[in-house]
Amino acid sequence: MAKHLNNIKIERIGYWGVGIAKTDEGKKILIKWWALPGSVVDCIIKKNKKDYIEWHITKIHKYEAKYFDGEIFCSHFFSNVEPDLKAKTSIEKHKIWCGWCKWQMLSYPRQLELKQEIVEDCFRKIKEKPNFLPIVASPKDKWYRNKIEFSFWVYMASREGIESRWNLWFHKQWEFSKIVDIDNCWLISDNANSIFEYIKEFCFDSGLATYDQKFNRGFFRHLVIREWINTGQLMVNLAVNPLDIKDEKNLDLWKILKKKLEKDEFIKKNITSFVITYNDGLADIVRWTNISVENLIGDWYIYEKLILNWTKQENVESTFRVSPFSFFQTNTHWAELLFQKAINNLLEEWEIKWKILDLYCGTGSIGIGVLKAWIWNSLIGIEIVEEAILDAKYNAEINGIKNECNFIASPSEKVLNKNPEIENELNNIWLVIVDPPREWLHKNVIERISKLKEDNNFKLLYISCNPSTMARDVQLLIEKWFKIKSLQAVDMFPQTHHIETVGVLV
Ligand SMILES: C[S@@+](CC[C@H](N)C(=O)[O-])C[C@H]1O[C@@H](n2cnc3c(N)ncnc32)[C@H](O)[C@@H]1O
């Protein structure tokens, strides 16, 4: 196949915001990014893998007007649209290259329409025709993230080229080896933006260098901010390279910086917990196997509340302790909405409350929320990250349901296979919740919950951030003992192509 294709018309958008089109010979191709239905584009092969070919857009000739009805609000919006198209929008004025909010050219209602189509498209091939409920919008379409992660990086992209001045921000779209300096992010609150700017200045003024992955040297690596929406608590996690402070001069500079941070009134007033993660691993991630963590300010936890409004009850509040490496849903109001929707879809006709099995449970937010609000009998939660399980156990205690909960730190696929600790507890299960990471469920998990369904008439609540892998899992599950009751897309990440899906299988 040719490496370049011209004037290709995008037919529809699939999972991950990928444009789906056909070549003149009728061959299906997948094109990244900024493809929208009806767009006419030129593209080039970027990755030629065994199972798929990835095409990238080199030029957009035409957008369908219907899919250009939004307002570009961020000055860092990246788009590779052609100049004549730019003239029709305010894109011309805009700067460069942040790839987060790729869907700003679409109004929020149009984004929701596309997301509904994406989810339905992913489930097109499964044998049973699902009952799709209408997509649920995020309560906010901006300033909704409660967690953000920035990278310190040596090479910064500028309009004119590459500057070798160190800085701190997001990686550049298409070129991971560079970052883009951005003065404000629309996905986090003004407060989180100002804390980011404040800490950044301290780091810049410290005399310590930024980490350079090429040579595994330099000090500052990542800055993670978590800001809880219902409690207002805020955590800063500054990840640094401990190898760099083996040098005495750098160690002194670090001691001075730490003192300044500890004493600073603004920091003391606005930051509930400030942790330092010492990470000497090569990978560009905050958490490495061999890290150590120091508490600079406050505890090494922050607390968030989930306020759930059930159909049959008053608001019920649950509190969750979350430590630096435990997962918590990134859009708190969305999580409240999602859990409510999921349980309402599930529970209309339920009278008896029995056991819940919560696989991939994180800090226990959904299981504990449900158990507390509905006073169910008991909960078994399984999660791979040990700190998250410690948080979950503590959360059960502070929510007054310690005796009803059993949280186990283990991969779900292992613990479900002949583990005497839970084998007996798996009788009389009424609800199984699965909320896995982006990959599909492990085959052991599918087999075990299918086997369990033979003897227990439970419902399965499947929450997924990847409708494509979820569709494959649902197909396998309905080949065994399950039927689809409902599927519903719930939008957690406005301005992006990401989407969550909730399925109820009975
Ligand atoms: C999408 S999060 C859901 C967390 C939780 N349900 C919540 O709402 O906060 C997925 C979770 O699965 C955990 N995880 C990843 N692989 C796992 C595995 N093999 N077994 C159990 N848990 C796993 C992750 O650490 C993460 O906490």
The ligand as an SDF file (V2000), in Angstrom:
LIG
                    3D

 27 29  0  0  0  0  0  0  0  0999 V2000
  -10.2690    2.2940   36.6660 C   0  0  0  0  0  0  0  0  0  0  0  0
   -9.5480    2.0150   38.2400 S   0  0  0  0  0  0  0  0  0  0  0  0
  -10.9800    1.7270   39.2070 C   0  0  0  0  0  0  0  0  0  0  0  0
  -10.8430    1.9260   40.6930 C   0  0  0  0  0  0  0  0  0  0  0  0
  -12.1260    1.9690   41.5390 C   0  0  0  0  0  0  0  0  0  0  0  0
  -13.1610    1.1010   41.0720 N   0  0  0  0  0  0  0  0  0  0  0  0
  -12.6370    3.3840   41.7140 C   0  0  0  0  0  0  0  0  0  0  0  0
  -13.7130    3.6990   41.2060 O   0  0  0  0  0  0  0  0  0  0  0  0
  -11.9590    4.1980   42.3480 O   0  0  0  0  0  0  0  0  0  0  0  0
   -8.8270    0.4570   38.0060 C   0  0  0  0  0  0  0  0  0  0  0  0
   -8.1300   -0.1020   39.2160 C   0  0  0  0  0  0  0  0  0  0  0  0
   -7.6660   -1.4280   38.8960 O   0  0  0  0  0  0  0  0  0  0  0  0
   -6.4380   -1.6600   39.5580 C   0  0  0  0  0  0  0  0  0  0  0  0
   -5.8080   -2.8200   38.8870 N   0  0  0  0  0  0  0  0  0  0  0  0
   -5.0490   -2.8370   37.7720 C   0  0  0  0  0  0  0  0  0  0  0  0
   -4.7580   -4.1060   37.4100 N   0  0  0  0  0  0  0  0  0  0  0  0
   -5.3660   -4.9150   38.3250 C   0  0  0  0  0  0  0  0  0  0  0  0
   -5.4540   -6.3260   38.4930 C   0  0  0  0  0  0  0  0  0  0  0  0
   -4.8510   -7.1570   37.6440 N   0  0  0  0  0  0  0  0  0  0  0  0
   -6.1480   -6.8200   39.5300 N   0  0  0  0  0  0  0  0  0  0  0  0
   -6.7670   -5.9700   40.4100 C   0  0  0  0  0  0  0  0  0  0  0  0
   -6.7140   -4.6190   40.3020 N   0  0  0  0  0  0  0  0  0  0  0  0
   -6.0350   -4.0920   39.2750 C   0  0  0  0  0  0  0  0  0  0  0  0
   -5.7290   -0.3180   39.4440 C   0  0  0  0  0  0  0  0  0  0  0  0
   -4.7110   -0.1890   40.4030 O   0  0  0  0  0  0  0  0  0  0  0  0
   -6.8850    0.6530   39.6650 C   0  0  0  0  0  0  0  0  0  0  0  0
   -7.0330    0.9780   41.0270 O   0  0  0  0  0  0  0  0  0  0  0  0
  1  2  1  0
  2  3  1  0
  2 10  1  0
  3  4  1  0
  4  5  1  0
  5  6  1  0
  5  7  1  0
  7  8  2  0
  7  9  1  0
 10 11  1  0
 11 12  1  0
 11 26  1  0
 12 13  1  0
 13 14  1  0
 13 24  1  0
 14 15  1  0
 14 23  1  0
 15 16  2  0
 16 17  1  0
 17 18  1  0
 17 23  2  0
 18 19  1  0
 18 20  2  0
 20 21  1  0
 21 22  2  0
 22 23  1  0
 24 25  1  0
 24 26  1  0
 26 27  1  0
M  CHG  2   2   1   9  -1
M  END
$$$$
